[in-house]
Amino acid sequence: MTLSPLPVNYKRVLSLIKTGAENAITGAEIASISGLDKRLVQKIINQLITKYGVPIVGARSGSNRGYFIPANKAELMDGTKAFYNQLQDEQKRLTILVNADPAIYTELIKELLEGV
């Protein structure tokens, strides 16, 4: 498999993400250390996963909050739980938006705002 060269900022971000949940680092910490904007860090992490195949996961709760590369299958599965739950929530949101009927949601909003 031939990969395109990793851009400098991608290398900076990847070098800060360590293996093992105990070594998790937050996006804010990566941004602070690298000097990059937090949104750019998130974009780079997404590209490292989707374009380069780096299995970066994130923990949103507990003592090991942040991004890390799983050290084993258990960490990989734990790290994907939050993402899976987010995906389920986004699917619900998408379904509601795709099926929205202006006549119905206009009335719904009026009812919800009644008395305001």
N, C-alpha and C positions, 0 to 999 in steps of 0.2 A: 504494500500500500504506500503510495507516494503522497506525502502531505506537503502543502505549500509551507514555506518558511513561516515560523511564528513571529508576528510583529513584536517589536521591542516592548510595548506596553503589555502585551499578552504574556510575555516572558516575565515581566515584573510582577504581574498579578499571580501567575501560576507558581512562581518561586516562593510566594508567601503562603500558599495553600499547602498544608502539610498532610501527611498520611496519618489517619487515626482520629477518632472523635475527640480524644483528649487534647488534640492539637488544633481544635477548631479556631477559626479566626473570623471575626465579623466583617461585613462589607465596609462598615465605617472604619475599622482598624486598617483594612487593606487600603482604603482611600487615603487615610491619614499617612500611612507609611510610604505609599507609592506617590503621593501627591496628585493622584487622579481624582476626578469627580466621582461621587458615589454612584451616580447613574451610569457613568462610563464603566466603572468596575462591574456593575451588574450585567451590562451588555457584554463585556469581555468574558465574564464567567459563563454566560449563556452561549457565547460563541465557542469557548473552550469545550463545552459539553457537546453542542450540536454540530459544530464544524470539525473539531479535532478529536472528538470521542473520549475526552477526559472525564472519568466518572466522578464529578464533583457533586457532593450532596450538601445539604444544609440542615442544621438543627435549629429550630426556632424556640425551643424551650429546654429547661434543664440546665445543668451546670456547664455543658459543652455546647454553648450556642455559637453558631457561625458555620462557615464553610470548611469542608475537609474532604480528603480523598479516603474512601472507606478502606480500612485495613483488612476487612474480611466480609464475608457474605452477610453476617448478622448486622454489621454497621451499614452495609449497603441497603439492606431491607429497612432498617430503622430510619435511615436518612431519606428514603423515598416516601415514607408515610405522610409527611407533611405536604410534599408535592402532590401525592395522590389525592389527599383531602382537598387541596386547593383546586386541583383539576376537576374534582366532582362538583365543587361549589361553582366554578366557572361554567361547567356544563349546564347546571341549573339556570344560571344567569343567562346564558346564551339561548336556552330553550324558551325562557320567558320573553326575551327580546325578539326572537324570531317569530314567535306566535302572538306578539302584541297587536291588539286591534285598537286603533285610535279612538273609536267610538266608546269602547269599553274602558280604556285607561283614562280617558278624559273624565268620565263619570266617577271612576275610582278615585282619582285625585281630588275631585270636588268633595266626595264623601270623606276622604281622609283629612281634608283641610277644613271641614265643617266646624264652625265655632272659632276659627282663628281670626 
